[in-house]
């Protein structure tokens, strides 16, 4: 089988700009001519083996950066945007989308942002009667989606914050001592900690420097909130510098992202990168064993596994998703080629939806997406009690998975017939861009396919997908 050529011009330019080198100086260090480098950066030629080796030897770069999933994510996001009925007659071929993602990623992101703005405008206009009665009726970008995209395109790995959290965690020695380490650090900052019978998980009073935690929260949640507050107080300069780099469009997005970065610090301190990666590999990613060792919840462990993408020390590329009982995705990240629907719910054939039916149990699934990539998916329900009689219980389901080629590194893959093609269930991303012709759970027809409607015949669907 011939080796697939690597076209990574945009990534090559990004690396050169990051190093602060001109094309001439970069070409000299890579041992190629200036015209040759120019052709590679414009995707007129593939990146040669000589250049790949020079990047590793001369600059110590993790050459897997050249083949990260950015292009595939952009293609997936553009396809979903183009599935909007407004593009029904002007959908470009998949080859054009791939060229755009590879050669002009900034243009692709601008198109996705433009469609998101259009969609939000459309939704606001649909409720115009309500909006006209408010003084603040104006159209603006969703800060939640802007922050979500920031983490999405960072591979959910923020190096400076992750390393800072790892350095802090070393002060406490063993993972089980992190609570005492966090409490001492807060006390050193003059913060008084109170455990109170309240429904509010965490409340900090800057005037009295009092941190109040709920006694109803689990020990794992209490530790996480301690670390989150510590990040906001002690790591403020680092968080602000990271936010400056992100250049969010409004204060709301910046404020949401700051909480997100503080959450990231808390998770990384609770499960420091090097120690956690070694433990995960040793136990073959057994979530329950990792939960017990690091004093974290199953959801926290699963989320942390999806962030292990440090250059030079990467873990298995996992996807992680959380859905509510309506099937709406409330958290999502993918370091794999699998991408989630940006709008609406996840594929109903995915085992994450069945997790609500089997509380307290892990469900395993072998799944195949329409592009032929095969995955192993692990799903489980996550209940978050209100802490008192009559308080509402928040119920979610989480899924963690990776490509099946990593099955040998997962304890959950034991006894699964990963070599049997018929063992893999067909799943998709969104009905509008899924091309499967006979899916019994399809809600709407695919926009890129023609339909045949026969009034004299009815199958699983009221139409046939051609």
C-alpha positions as CSV (number, residue, x, y, z in Angstrom):
1,X,0.0,0.0,0.0
2,X,1.6,3.4,-1.0
3,X,2.3,5.8,1.8
4,X,-0.1,8.7,2.0
5,X,1.5,12.0,1.2
6,X,1.5,14.7,3.9
7,X,0.2,18.1,2.9
8,X,0.5,20.4,5.9
9,X,1.3,23.8,4.5
10,X,-0.8,25.8,7.0
11,X,0.7,23.9,9.9
12,X,4.2,24.4,8.6
13,X,3.6,28.2,8.3
14,X,2.2,28.2,11.8
15,X,5.3,26.5,13.2
16,X,7.6,28.9,11.4
17,X,5.7,31.9,12.7
18,X,5.7,30.5,16.2
19,X,9.5,30.2,15.9
20,X,9.8,33.8,14.6
21,X,11.7,32.8,11.5
22,X,11.6,34.2,8.0
23,X,11.1,31.7,5.1
24,X,14.8,32.1,4.2
25,X,16.1,31.3,7.7
26,X,13.6,28.5,8.2
27,X,14.5,26.9,4.8
28,X,18.2,27.0,5.8
29,X,17.6,25.3,9.1
30,X,15.5,22.6,7.4
31,X,18.1,22.1,4.7
32,X,15.9,22.9,1.8
33,X,15.8,25.6,-0.8
34,X,13.6,28.7,-0.3
35,X,11.4,27.9,-3.4
36,X,10.9,24.3,-2.1
37,X,9.8,25.6,1.3
38,X,7.4,28.0,-0.3
39,X,5.9,25.2,-2.4
40,X,5.4,23.1,0.8
41,X,3.8,26.0,2.7
42,X,1.3,26.5,-0.2
43,X,0.6,22.8,-0.4
44,X,2.0,22.6,-3.9
45,X,4.3,19.8,-2.6
46,X,4.0,17.4,0.3
47,X,6.2,17.8,3.4
48,X,9.2,15.7,2.7
49,X,10.8,13.1,5.1
50,X,13.9,15.3,5.3
51,X,11.8,18.2,6.6
52,X,10.0,16.0,9.1
53,X,13.3,14.8,10.5
54,X,14.8,18.3,10.6
55,X,11.8,19.6,12.5
56,X,12.4,16.9,15.1
57,X,16.2,17.2,15.3
58,X,16.7,20.9,14.8
59,X,13.7,22.2,16.8
60,X,12.7,19.2,19.0
61,X,9.2,19.5,17.7
62,X,6.6,16.8,18.0
63,X,6.1,16.0,14.4
64,X,2.6,14.6,15.0
65,X,1.6,18.3,15.1
66,X,1.8,18.2,11.3
67,X,-1.0,15.7,11.1
68,X,-3.3,16.9,13.9
69,X,-7.0,16.6,13.4
70,X,-7.6,20.4,12.8
71,X,-8.3,19.8,9.1
72,X,-10.7,17.0,9.7
73,X,-12.5,19.0,12.4
74,X,-12.8,22.0,10.1
75,X,-14.2,19.8,7.3
76,X,-16.7,18.2,9.7
77,X,-17.8,21.7,11.0
78,X,-18.1,23.1,7.5
79,X,-20.1,20.1,6.3
80,X,-22.5,20.5,9.2
81,X,-22.9,24.3,8.5
82,X,-23.4,23.5,4.8
83,X,-26.2,21.1,5.8
84,X,-28.3,24.1,6.6
85,X,-31.2,24.2,4.1
86,X,-30.0,27.7,3.0
87,X,-27.2,26.0,1.2
88,X,-29.4,23.3,-0.3
89,X,-28.6,24.2,-4.0
90,X,-24.9,25.3,-3.5
91,X,-23.2,22.6,-1.4
92,X,-19.6,22.3,-2.6
93,X,-18.0,18.9,-3.1
94,X,-16.1,17.3,-0.2
95,X,-12.8,17.7,-2.0
96,X,-13.2,21.5,-2.1
97,X,-13.9,21.5,1.7
98,X,-10.7,19.5,2.3
99,X,-8.7,21.9,0.2
100,X,-10.1,24.9,2.1
101,X,-9.4,23.3,5.5
102,X,-5.8,22.5,4.4
103,X,-4.9,25.6,2.5
104,X,-7.0,28.3,4.1
105,X,-8.0,27.2,7.7
106,X,-8.5,30.8,8.8
107,X,-11.1,31.3,6.0
108,X,-12.8,28.0,7.0
109,X,-13.1,29.2,10.6
110,X,-14.4,32.6,9.4
111,X,-17.1,30.8,7.4
112,X,-18.1,28.6,10.4
113,X,-18.3,31.7,12.6
114,X,-20.4,33.5,9.9
115,X,-22.8,30.7,9.7
116,X,-23.1,30.5,13.5
117,X,-23.9,34.2,13.5
118,X,-26.5,33.7,10.8
119,X,-28.1,30.9,12.7
120,X,-28.2,32.9,16.0
121,X,-29.8,35.8,14.1
122,X,-32.4,33.5,12.6
123,X,-33.2,32.1,16.0
124,X,-33.6,35.6,17.5
125,X,-35.8,36.7,14.7
126,X,-38.0,33.7,15.3
127,X,-38.8,35.1,18.7
128,X,-39.0,38.7,17.6
129,X,-42.2,39.4,19.5
130,X,-40.5,38.8,22.8
131,X,-37.3,40.6,21.8
132,X,-39.1,43.8,20.7
133,X,-40.3,44.3,24.2
134,X,-36.8,44.4,25.7
135,X,-34.5,47.3,25.7
136,X,-31.5,45.0,25.3
137,X,-32.8,43.3,22.2
138,X,-29.8,43.0,20.0
139,X,-28.0,40.3,18.1
140,X,-24.7,39.1,19.4
141,X,-22.5,36.0,19.2
142,X,-23.0,33.3,21.7
143,X,-20.1,33.5,24.3
144,X,-20.6,29.8,25.2
145,X,-19.9,28.7,21.6
146,X,-16.9,30.9,21.3
147,X,-15.4,29.5,24.4
148,X,-16.3,25.9,23.4
149,X,-14.5,26.5,20.0
150,X,-11.4,27.9,21.8
151,X,-10.9,24.7,23.8
152,X,-12.0,22.6,20.8
153,X,-9.2,23.9,18.5
154,X,-6.6,23.8,21.3
155,X,-7.2,20.0,21.4
156,X,-8.6,20.7,24.9
157,X,-5.0,20.9,26.1
158,X,-3.6,24.2,27.6
159,X,0.1,23.6,28.1
160,X,1.0,26.5,30.4
161,X,-2.0,25.9,32.7
162,X,-1.5,22.2,32.7
163,X,2.2,22.5,33.6
164,X,1.5,25.0,36.3
165,X,-1.1,22.7,37.9
166,X,1.4,19.8,37.7
167,X,4.1,21.8,39.5
168,X,1.6,22.7,42.2
169,X,0.5,19.1,42.6
170,X,4.1,18.0,43.3
171,X,4.1,20.0,46.5
172,X,1.6,17.6,48.0
173,X,3.4,14.4,47.2
174,X,0.9,11.6,46.7
175,X,-2.4,12.3,44.9
176,X,-4.4,11.7,48.1
177,X,-2.8,14.7,49.8
178,X,-4.0,17.2,47.3
179,X,-6.8,18.4,49.5
180,X,-4.5,19.3,52.4
181,X,-2.1,21.0,49.9
182,X,-4.9,23.1,48.5
183,X,-6.2,24.0,51.9
184,X,-2.8,25.1,53.0
185,X,-2.2,27.1,49.9
186,X,-5.5,28.9,50.4
187,X,-4.8,29.5,54.1
188,X,-1.4,31.0,53.1
189,X,-3.4,33.5,51.0
190,X,-5.4,34.4,54.0
191,X,-8.5,32.5,52.9
192,X,-10.7,30.9,55.6
193,X,-12.6,27.8,54.6
194,X,-16.0,26.9,55.9
195,X,-18.1,23.8,55.2
196,X,-21.8,24.7,55.4
197,X,-25.2,23.0,54.8
198,X,-26.0,24.9,51.7
199,X,-27.1,24.0,48.1
200,X,-24.5,26.3,46.7
201,X,-21.4,24.3,45.8
202,X,-18.9,27.1,46.3
203,X,-19.2,30.7,47.4
204,X,-16.2,33.1,47.9
205,X,-16.5,36.4,49.6
206,X,-13.6,38.7,48.6
207,X,-14.2,41.1,51.4
208,X,-13.9,38.6,54.2
209,X,-11.7,36.2,52.2
210,X,-14.1,33.4,53.2
211,X,-14.6,30.3,51.0
212,X,-17.8,28.4,51.7
213,X,-18.2,24.9,50.4
214,X,-21.4,22.8,50.6
215,X,-21.4,19.8,53.0
216,X,-23.9,18.2,50.6
217,X,-21.3,17.9,47.9
218,X,-19.2,14.8,47.4
219,X,-15.6,14.8,48.7
220,X,-14.4,14.8,45.0
221,X,-16.5,17.9,44.3
222,X,-15.3,19.7,47.4
223,X,-11.6,19.1,46.5
224,X,-12.3,20.2,42.9
225,X,-13.9,23.5,44.1
226,X,-11.0,24.1,46.4
227,X,-8.6,23.8,43.5
228,X,-10.8,25.9,41.3
229,X,-10.8,28.8,43.8
230,X,-7.1,28.5,44.3
231,X,-6.6,28.9,40.5
232,X,-8.7,32.0,40.5
233,X,-6.7,33.6,43.3
234,X,-3.2,32.3,42.9
235,X,-3.0,31.8,39.1
236,X,-4.8,34.9,38.1
237,X,-1.9,36.3,36.0
238,X,-1.5,33.0,34.1
239,X,-5.2,32.8,33.4
240,X,-5.4,36.4,32.3
241,X,-2.3,36.0,30.0
242,X,-3.9,32.9,28.4
243,X,-7.2,34.9,27.9
244,X,-5.2,37.7,26.2
245,X,-3.8,35.2,23.8
246,X,-7.3,33.9,23.0
247,X,-8.6,37.3,22.0
248,X,-12.3,36.7,22.8
249,X,-14.8,39.1,21.2
250,X,-16.7,40.1,24.3
251,X,-16.4,40.2,28.1
252,X,-18.9,37.5,28.6
253,X,-16.9,35.0,26.6
254,X,-13.7,36.0,28.5
255,X,-15.4,35.5,31.8
256,X,-16.7,32.1,30.9
257,X,-13.3,31.1,29.5
258,X,-11.7,32.2,32.8
259,X,-13.9,29.8,34.7
260,X,-13.1,27.1,32.1
261,X,-9.4,27.7,32.6
262,X,-9.8,27.5,36.4
263,X,-11.7,24.3,36.0
264,X,-8.9,23.0,33.7
265,X,-6.3,23.9,36.4
266,X,-8.3,22.1,39.1
267,X,-8.6,18.9,37.0
268,X,-4.9,19.0,36.1
269,X,-3.9,19.5,39.7
270,X,-6.1,16.7,40.9
271,X,-4.7,14.4,38.2
272,X,-1.2,15.8,37.3
273,X,-0.2,15.0,33.8
274,X,2.9,12.8,34.1
275,X,1.7,10.7,37.1
276,X,-1.8,10.4,35.7
277,X,-0.6,9.3,32.3
278,X,1.6,6.7,33.8
279,X,-1.2,5.4,36.0
280,X,-3.7,5.3,33.2
281,X,-1.3,3.3,31.0
282,X,-0.5,0.9,33.8
283,X,-4.1,0.1,34.6
284,X,-5.1,0.1,30.9
285,X,-7.4,3.2,31.5
286,X,-9.6,1.6,34.1
287,X,-11.8,4.6,35.1
288,X,-12.7,3.1,38.5
289,X,-9.2,2.4,39.5
290,X,-8.1,5.9,38.4
291,X,-11.0,7.4,40.3
292,X,-10.0,5.6,43.5
293,X,-6.3,6.5,43.2
294,X,-6.8,10.2,42.4
295,X,-9.9,10.9,44.5
296,X,-11.8,12.1,41.4
297,X,-15.2,11.2,40.0
298,X,-15.7,9.0,37.0
299,X,-16.7,12.0,34.9
300,X,-13.6,14.0,36.0
301,X,-11.3,11.0,35.1
302,X,-13.0,10.6,31.7
303,X,-12.7,14.3,31.0
304,X,-9.0,14.3,32.0
305,X,-8.2,11.4,29.7
306,X,-9.5,13.5,26.8
307,X,-6.9,16.2,27.5
308,X,-3.8,14.1,27.4
309,X,-2.3,15.6,24.3
310,X,1.0,17.2,25.6
311,X,3.5,17.4,22.7
312,X,6.1,14.7,23.1
313,X,4.1,12.8,25.7
314,X,0.7,12.2,24.2
315,X,-1.7,9.7,25.6
316,X,-4.4,7.9,23.6
317,X,-6.5,10.4,21.7
318,X,-9.9,10.0,23.3
319,X,-13.3,11.6,22.6
320,X,-15.4,12.7,25.6
321,X,-19.0,13.8,25.6
322,X,-21.8,14.4,28.1
323,X,-25.5,14.5,27.2
324,X,-28.6,15.2,29.2
325,X,-31.8,13.1,29.1
326,X,-33.1,15.0,26.1
327,X,-30.0,14.0,24.2
328,X,-28.5,17.5,24.1
329,X,-24.7,17.6,24.2
330,X,-23.6,19.6,27.3
331,X,-19.9,18.9,27.1
332,X,-17.9,17.6,24.1
333,X,-14.4,17.2,23.1
334,X,-12.6,15.0,20.5
335,X,-8.9,14.4,20.1
336,X,-9.9,11.8,17.5
337,X,-11.4,12.0,14.0
338,X,-14.9,11.6,15.5
339,X,-16.7,15.0,15.6
340,X,-19.9,15.8,17.3
341,X,-22.9,17.8,16.0
342,X,-22.4,21.4,16.8
343,X,-26.2,21.9,16.9
344,X,-28.7,19.5,18.3
345,X,-28.2,16.1,19.8
346,X,-25.9,13.1,19.2
347,X,-26.7,10.1,17.0
348,X,-29.5,8.1,18.6
349,X,-27.7,4.8,17.7
350,X,-24.8,5.7,20.0
351,X,-24.6,3.8,23.3
352,X,-24.4,7.0,25.4
353,X,-28.2,7.3,25.1
354,X,-28.8,3.8,26.4
355,X,-26.7,4.5,29.6
356,X,-29.8,6.1,31.2
357,X,-31.5,2.7,31.1
358,X,-28.7,0.9,33.0
359,X,-27.7,3.1,35.9
360,X,-24.3,2.4,37.6
361,X,-23.1,0.2,34.7
362,X,-20.6,0.7,32.0
363,X,-21.8,0.0,28.5
364,X,-19.4,-1.0,25.7
365,X,-20.0,-0.5,22.0
366,X,-18.0,-1.1,18.9
367,X,-19.1,1.6,16.4
368,X,-18.3,2.7,12.8
369,X,-18.8,6.2,11.4
370,X,-19.8,6.8,7.7
371,X,-16.2,7.5,6.9
372,X,-15.3,3.9,7.7
373,X,-13.4,4.7,11.0
374,X,-14.0,2.3,13.8
375,X,-14.2,3.1,17.5
376,X,-14.7,1.6,20.9
377,X,-17.1,3.6,23.0
378,X,-17.7,3.4,26.7
379,X,-20.8,4.9,28.3
380,X,-22.2,5.4,31.7
381,X,-24.9,7.4,33.5
382,X,-23.8,10.1,35.9
383,X,-26.3,11.3,38.6
384,X,-25.8,14.4,40.6
385,X,-28.1,14.4,43.7
386,X,-29.5,17.7,45.0
387,X,-28.3,16.8,48.5
388,X,-31.7,17.0,50.3
389,X,-35.2,15.5,50.1
390,X,-37.2,16.9,47.2
391,X,-34.1,18.5,45.6
392,X,-33.9,17.7,41.8
393,X,-31.4,15.1,40.7
394,X,-29.4,16.1,37.6
395,X,-28.9,13.1,35.4
396,X,-26.4,12.9,32.6
397,X,-24.7,10.2,30.6
398,X,-21.0,10.4,29.6
399,X,-19.2,8.6,26.8
400,X,-15.4,8.0,26.4
401,X,-13.9,6.3,23.4
402,X,-11.1,6.1,20.9
403,X,-10.3,4.4,17.6
404,X,-10.3,0.7,17.8
405,X,-6.6,0.4,16.9
406,X,-6.0,1.4,20.5
407,X,-8.2,-1.4,21.9
408,X,-5.3,-3.3,23.3
409,X,-4.6,-0.4,25.7
410,X,-8.1,-0.4,27.1
411,X,-9.3,-2.9,29.7
412,X,-12.8,-2.3,28.4
413,X,-11.9,-3.9,25.1
414,X,-11.3,-7.3,26.6
415,X,-13.4,-10.0,25.0
416,X,-14.8,-7.7,22.3
417,X,-14.5,-9.1,18.8
418,X,-12.7,-6.1,17.4
419,X,-11.7,-8.0,14.2
420,X,-15.3,-8.8,13.2
421,X,-16.7,-6.1,10.9
422,X,-20.3,-7.1,11.7
423,X,-19.7,-6.4,15.4
424,X,-19.5,-2.6,14.7
425,X,-22.8,-0.7,14.9
426,X,-23.2,2.1,12.4
427,X,-23.4,5.6,14.0
428,X,-23.2,9.1,12.5
429,X,-22.8,12.7,13.5
430,X,-26.0,14.4,12.4
431,X,-28.8,13.1,10.3
432,X,-28.5,16.1,7.8
433,X,-24.9,15.1,6.9
434,X,-25.1,11.3,7.5
435,X,-25.2,9.4,4.2
436,X,-26.5,6.1,5.5
437,X,-29.4,5.0,3.4
438,X,-31.2,2.5,5.6
439,X,-30.9,4.0,9.1
440,X,-34.1,3.2,11.1
441,X,-33.5,6.1,13.4
442,X,-33.1,8.8,10.8
443,X,-35.1,12.0,11.7
444,X,-34.5,14.0,8.5
445,X,-33.1,13.1,5.1
446,X,-29.5,13.9,4.2
447,X,-29.1,17.1,2.2
448,X,-26.4,15.9,-0.1
449,X,-28.5,12.9,-1.5
450,X,-31.5,12.8,-3.8
451,X,-34.7,11.1,-2.5
452,X,-37.2,8.8,-4.2
453,X,-40.8,9.0,-2.8
454,X,-43.2,6.2,-3.8
455,X,-46.8,6.5,-2.5
456,X,-47.3,2.8,-3.2
457,X,-44.5,1.6,-1.0
458,X,-43.5,2.3,2.6
459,X,-40.3,0.9,4.2
460,X,-38.6,1.9,7.4
461,X,-38.6,5.5,6.1
462,X,-41.2,7.3,4.0
463,X,-38.6,7.8,1.2
464,X,-35.6,6.1,-0.3
465,X,-32.1,7.8,-0.1
466,X,-30.3,7.5,-3.5
